[in-house]
């Protein structure tokens, strides 16, 4: 039972901290999962990759984390803990936001939150990249994937799956 309470409190806190989206809390989530729940960086990257490939919001990956740690009940606890607090916060802040209308305060708050959100999202990308790029092969694959996503119209799912296949093949032969 204490595991479920720990999951609920940890993911509820991450939910509230997710300014700018779930990517913003990836570094903190990765650290928390390692130190409190024993999910290492490699496992985290694999679960994050599943979240990127699955249809729907990529942060549904938290369901996989909850399931891995405490089965179906853990998945449900993590789902509610991660999405409910931020949803309620957004609902009530959205109501307040509409009341502010064209107030100078509204623009000031928005201008202050934009760089914070961008910085938090960039730190999430950095954390996943740092955990994913562990060899020259993974560096080449990461750069090739980035290039293909930016310069072509190929669906990123196919690029990611192709990178996984190349990586699996390279590891098998090396």
N, C-alpha and C positions, 0 to 999 in steps of 0.2 A: 504494500500500500504506500509506503514511503517513496518508492520509485515513481509511482503515479503522481504523487503530490509534488515531488521534485520536478518531474516533467512538466506538470501544469504550471508551476511557478516560473520555471526557466523559460518556457515558451511564451507565457503571458508577458514576461518582461521583454523578451525579444520582439513581441508584437508591438508593444508600445514604443520601442526604440526604432522601429522600422520606418523612419522618416524617409520618404522617397521611394519606398517599395522594399520588398524582401531582400533584394540584393544588398541593400545598405547594411544589413545585419549579418551578412555572411561571415565576416572575420570573427565577430563575437560568437556567432553560432558555432563556428568551427572550433574555436577555443573552448567554449563551454562543453561541447560534445566530447572533446578530447579529455578534458580534466574531470568532468563530472560523470561521464557515461562511458568512457573508454573507446569512443569511435575515433579511429586514427584518421590522418589526413587522406590517405588513399581511399578508405571506405567512404569518407565524406565526399570526395570528388566523384566517386562512382555513383553515389546516391544523387548528387547534384546533377550529374549527367543524365540520369534517368528522368529527373524533373525537367530538364531541357527538352528531352525527346517526347515526353508524354504530352498529350493534348491538354489544353487548359492552362491555367496559371502555373508557371514553373515552380512556385513555392509550395505546390502540393507535394513536393518532395519531403516535406515535414511529416507527411503520413507514413512514408517509407521509414523514416527515422523512428517514429513512434512505434511502428510495427516491429522493427528490428529490436527495439529496446524492451517492449512490453506487450507484444502481440496485438490483437485487434483492439483491445481496450486501450492500450497505449496509443495506437493510431488515432482513436476517437478523442482521447484526452488531448493529444498534441494538436489535432485539427481544431478543436474548440478553443484551446488555449492560445494558439497562434493567430487565429483569424477573428475570434469574437472581440477581444479587447480593442484591437485597432479599428474594427468595423464600428463598434459603438462610439469610439473616440471620433472617427471620421463623421459619423452621423451627427453628433452633437456639435462638433466644431463646424461642420458644414452649415448647420442652422445658424450658428453665430456668424459665420462668414457672410451669409446672405443678408443678415441684419446690418452688417457693416457697410454694405452697398459700395459706394465710391469713396468711402472715407480714406483720408491719407494714411491712417493706421493700417488699413488692409493692404495697400500697396507696399508700405514699409515692411510689414511682416512677410509678404510674398517675396520681396527682394532679398530679405535676410535668409529665407528658407531655401531659395534656389541654389546658392553655392554650397550650403550645408548638404542638401540632398545629392548634388553632383559629387561632392567629395566622398560622401558615404558610399555611393554606388561605385565610384572608382576604387575605393578601398576593398569593396566586395570582389570586384573583378581582379584586383591585385592578389587577394587572398586565394582565390580559386586558381589563378595562374601560377602562383608560387607553389601551391600544393600539387599542381598538375605537371608542371615542367620539371622533371626529375632527371632527364638525360638528354643527350644531343638529339636523339630520335624524337622525343616529345617536344623539344624546342622547335625542330624543323616542322613537325606536324602542326604545332600551334601557329607558327608563322604562315604556313601554307593555308591553314584553315582560315585565319584572319584575312589573308589576301583574297581567297576565293569568296568569302562572305561579302567583303567590301567591293570587289571588282566584277562579280558575276551575279546572275540572277538565279543561280542554282539554289534550290531549297536548302537551308542550313541543316535540316535533319539529314539529308543525304550526305552532306559534307562531313558532318559529325560521325555518321555511321561509317563512311569511307575512311575517315581518320582512325576510327577504332579498328577497322579491319586491317589497315596498313600497320598499325601499332601491334596488333595481335600476331600478324605475319612476321613482322620484324623481330619481335621478342622470341617467336618460335625458332627462327633461323639464327639468332645471335646468341 
